[in-house]
Amino acid sequence: MHGLVIKNTGSWYTVLTDAGQLLDCKVKGNFRIKGIRSTNPVAVGDRVTVNDEGWITEIEDRKNYIIRKSINLSKQSHILAANVDQAILVVTVARPETSTTFIDRFLASAEAYRVPVILIFNKSDLLSDEEAHYQQMMIDLYETIGYECHAISAQTGEGIEPLHHKLEGKITLLSGNSGVGKSTLINRLVPNANLRTADISDAHQTGMHTTTFSEMIPMGSGWLIDTPGIKGFGTFDMEREELTSYFKEIFEFSKQCRFSDCTHTHEPGCAVLKAVEDHYIAQSRYQSYLSMLDDKDENKYREAY
C-alpha cells in the first residue's frame, strides 16, 4: 500500500493511504535514509509504502525538505517536514522576541531546498509604538530582500483573511519559536482544528510547548503542517562556498567581488563588505551569514540561534 505520512509522534506514524484509510505504522529500528544522518528517518509529508503488518518499508524520493541540526546530536539532523510547497515562519518582535539570526537561518535553509517562505509577524495588536516601529523596520528589510511579509494578530483575526488564498491547494509547513502563536493561528485558519494553546512564561518571556509532534492538518484542498516550537535552528550540511547563494542580497553583491572564491570576511576588493559598510546589506543579515560560516566547526553550535 502507498500513502502519505500525516502524523509523527516519534514512536509511530499515521499514514493516510491512497484508498483513504488511516493506519498507525512503525519503522524498523535500523531504517535509515541513504545519505541523510537523521534522528527521524521518516518525516511528515513523506510518501511511503506500507506492508500488511503496518511496517513502513520504503520512502519515495522527496522533492524537498526542511532540515535543521539536531540539538542533542551535533552530527545528526532533524527533518521538520518533507515535500512542502511553501513554508510560513511565524515570528514575534516581542513576547517572545524572535531573533534575526533565527529568522535568517530558517530562510537560508529554505533557500537551500528551494522552499518559498512567507514571514508572518504575529501579535501586532500587543505592540507598543516603539515595538510597532521596529516590526515595520523588520518587514521593510525582508520585503526589500524579496520575502513576502504579513503583520497579523492570530488572537483578534486582524490580517488573517489574505492568508487563506495563499494556502489553498498547497502543502504548507508552519514553523517558529515556541510561544509565537502557531497553534492560535491554525485555530483561526482551521476553526475545527481545536489545537491547545498556552500562555507565555512571564519569568522569561518565552513560549511553552503546546504542540509535541508534527502533524498535517487538512485545510480546504491543502494541508498545514504543524510542528513543535523550536528554540534554535542549527543549519546542517551546508558547504561554506554554497552559503552565499542562500542569502539573496549577499549573493547579488558577491558577483562584483574581485575574487571568485571570496568568503566576504576579509578579502580586498570584496563588494559584500563594501555593501555592508554602505548599508546596502543589513548588519544583522551579515552577522547571520558569519554565524553560519562558523557552523562548520560543529562544536560551536549554540542553541540560542
C-alpha positions in Angstrom: 0.0 0.0 0.0 1.1 3.6 -0.7 0.2 6.6 1.4 1.1 9.9 3.0 2.6 10.3 6.5 0.3 12.9 8.2 1.5 12.5 11.8 4.7 11.6 13.6 4.8 11.1 17.3 8.3 9.9 17.5 7.3 6.3 18.1 4.7 5.7 15.5 3.4 7.3 12.3 -0.1 7.9 11.0 -0.3 7.1 7.3 -3.3 8.2 5.1 -3.4 5.5 2.4 -4.3 6.3 -1.2 -7.5 4.4 -0.5 -8.4 6.9 2.3 -7.6 4.6 5.2 -5.8 5.8 8.3 -3.1 3.4 9.5 -0.8 3.6 12.6 2.6 2.4 11.4 6.1 1.9 12.6 9.6 1.7 11.1 12.3 -0.9 11.8 15.0 0.3 14.2 17.7 0.2 11.6 15.6 2.0 9.0 17.8 4.9 7.6 17.6 7.1 4.5 20.7 6.7 2.4 23.0 9.7 2.7 21.0 11.6 5.4 22.1 11.3 9.0 18.7 12.0 10.6 17.1 11.4 14.0 13.8 10.8 12.2 14.3 8.8 9.0 10.5 9.2 8.2 9.0 12.7 8.2 5.6 14.2 8.0 4.9 14.8 4.3 6.7 11.7 3.1 5.1 9.4 0.6 5.7 5.8 1.8 5.0 2.2 1.1 3.4 0.2 3.9 3.1 -3.6 4.2 0.2 -5.6 5.6 1.7 -5.8 9.0 1.9 -2.0 9.4 5.6 -1.5 8.8 6.8 1.3 6.6 9.1 -0.4 4.1 10.0 2.3 1.6 10.1 6.1 1.3 9.5 7.7 -2.1 12.1 10.2 -3.4 11.5 13.6 -1.7 11.1 16.8 -3.9 12.4 18.8 -0.9 12.5 19.0 2.9 13.3 21.5 5.7 16.1 20.2 7.9 17.9 21.5 10.9 20.7 20.3 13.1 19.6 18.0 15.9 20.2 19.8 19.2 21.2 16.7 21.1 23.3 15.1 18.4 25.5 17.5 16.6 26.4 15.2 13.7 22.8 14.4 13.0 19.8 16.3 11.6 16.1 16.5 12.3 13.8 16.8 9.3 10.8 19.1 10.1 8.8 18.1 7.1 9.1 16.8 3.5 7.6 17.5 0.1 6.3 21.0 1.0 5.1 23.7 -1.4 6.0 26.6 0.9 6.7 27.5 4.5 5.3 30.0 6.9 7.7 31.2 9.5 5.7 32.8 12.4 7.8 35.4 14.3 7.2 38.0 17.0 9.1 41.1 17.8 8.1 40.9 21.5 6.5 38.4 23.9 8.7 36.5 23.0 11.2 38.2 20.6 12.3 36.2 17.6 16.0 36.8 16.9 17.0 37.9 13.4 19.6 35.2 13.5 16.9 32.5 13.9 14.9 34.0 11.0 17.9 34.2 8.7 19.0 30.6 9.5 15.5 29.4 8.7 15.4 31.4 5.4 18.8 30.2 4.3 17.8 26.5 4.9 14.6 27.0 3.0 16.6 28.7 0.1 18.9 25.6 0.1 16.0 23.4 -0.7 14.1 25.9 -2.9 11.2 26.2 -0.5 9.4 29.6 -0.7 8.9 31.3 2.7 6.2 33.7 3.9 7.1 35.7 7.1 4.2 36.2 9.4 4.7 38.8 12.1 2.2 37.8 14.8 0.8 39.6 17.9 0.7 43.0 16.2 -2.1 44.0 18.4 0.1 43.8 21.5 2.9 46.1 20.4 3.9 49.4 21.9 4.6 52.3 19.5 8.3 51.5 19.7 7.8 47.8 19.1 5.4 48.5 16.2 8.1 50.8 14.6 10.7 48.0 15.0 8.4 45.5 13.4 7.8 47.7 10.4 11.6 48.1 10.0 11.9 44.3 10.0 9.1 44.0 7.5 10.7 46.6 5.2 14.1 44.8 5.5 12.8 41.4 4.5 10.4 42.7 1.8 13.3 44.6 0.2 15.3 41.3 0.1 12.3 39.7 -1.6 10.3 37.9 1.1 6.6 38.2 1.4 5.6 39.6 4.9 2.3 39.9 6.7 1.6 41.6 10.0 -1.3 39.9 11.8 -2.9 39.1 15.1 -4.0 35.5 15.3 -5.8 36.3 18.6 -8.1 39.0 17.1 -8.1 37.8 13.5 -6.5 41.0 12.1 -4.7 40.4 8.8 -5.7 36.7 8.6 -8.0 36.9 5.5 -5.3 37.4 2.9 -3.6 34.2 4.1 -6.4 31.8 3.1 -5.9 32.1 -0.7 -2.1 31.8 -0.1 -2.6 28.3 1.5 -5.3 26.9 -0.8 -4.3 23.8 -2.6 -0.8 23.8 -1.1 1.2 21.8 1.5 2.5 24.5 3.9 4.9 24.0 6.7 4.2 26.2 9.8 7.2 26.8 12.0 8.6 29.2 14.6 9.9 29.6 18.1 7.7 28.4 21.0 5.2 30.9 22.1 4.8 32.9 18.8 1.2 31.8 18.3 1.3 29.0 15.7 -1.5 27.0 17.4 -3.6 30.1 17.7 -3.0 30.9 14.1 -4.0 27.4 13.0 -7.2 27.5 15.1 -8.0 30.8 13.3 -7.3 29.4 9.9 -8.9 26.0 10.6 -11.6 26.5 13.2 -12.3 22.8 13.8 -8.6 22.1 14.5 -9.0 22.8 18.2 -5.3 22.9 19.0 -4.2 23.6 22.5 -2.6 26.9 23.3 -0.6 28.1 26.3 0.3 31.4 27.9 3.8 32.9 27.7 6.1 32.3 30.7 6.2 35.6 32.5 9.5 35.0 34.0 11.4 34.5 30.8 9.0 35.8 28.1 9.5 32.6 26.3 7.0 30.2 24.9 5.8 26.9 26.4 5.4 23.9 24.0 1.8 23.1 23.2 2.5 21.0 20.1 4.6 18.0 20.9 4.6 16.2 17.5 4.4 17.1 13.8 1.0 16.7 12.1 -0.6 17.5 8.8 -4.0 19.3 9.2 -6.4 19.4 6.2 -7.3 22.9 5.2 -9.7 23.0 2.2 -7.8 21.5 -0.7 -4.4 21.9 1.0 -2.6 20.9 4.2 -1.0 22.8 7.1 1.9 21.0 8.7 2.0 22.0 12.4 5.4 21.4 14.0 6.6 21.7 17.6 8.0 25.1 18.6 11.8 25.2 18.2 14.3 27.2 20.2 17.3 27.0 17.9 17.9 26.5 14.2 21.3 24.9 13.6 22.0 24.6 9.9 23.0 21.2 8.6 25.2 20.0 5.6 25.8 23.5 4.1 29.2 24.0 2.5 31.0 27.3 3.0 31.2 28.0 -0.7 27.4 27.5 -1.1 26.3 29.7 1.8 26.5 33.0 -0.1 23.8 31.8 -2.5 21.3 31.3 0.3 21.4 35.0 1.2 19.7 36.7 -1.7 21.2 40.2 -1.4 24.7 38.9 -0.4 24.7 36.7 -3.5 23.8 39.7 -5.8 26.7 41.8 -4.4 29.1 38.8 -4.4 29.1 38.9 -8.2 31.1 42.1 -8.1 33.9 40.7 -5.7 37.4 40.8 -7.0 38.0 37.1 -6.2 35.6 34.3 -7.3 36.3 32.4 -4.1 35.7 35.4 -1.8 34.4 34.5 1.6 33.3 38.1 2.3 35.1 38.2 5.6 38.4 40.0 4.9 39.4 39.9 1.2 40.5 43.0 -0.6 38.0 44.1 -3.3 35.1 42.4 -1.6 31.8 44.0 -2.8 29.8 42.4 0.0 31.9 44.1 2.8 31.6 47.4 0.9 27.8 46.9 0.7 27.6 46.2 4.4 29.7 49.4 5.1 27.4 51.4 2.8 24.2 49.9 4.4 23.0 48.2 1.3 23.2 44.9 3.2 21.8 44.9 6.8 24.3 44.4 9.5 22.0 41.8 11.1 21.9 39.7 7.9 25.7 39.9 7.5 26.1 38.7 11.1 23.8 35.8 10.5 25.9 34.9 7.4 29.1 35.0 9.6 27.5 32.8 12.3 26.6 30.2 9.7 30.1 30.2 8.3 31.1 29.4 11.9 28.8 26.3 11.9 31.5 24.3 10.0 33.1 23.9 13.4 30.3 21.6 14.7 31.2 22.2 18.3 30.3 25.8 18.0 26.6 25.2 17.5 24.7 27.2 20.1 21.0 26.6 20.8 20.3 30.3 21.1 20.4 30.5 17.3 
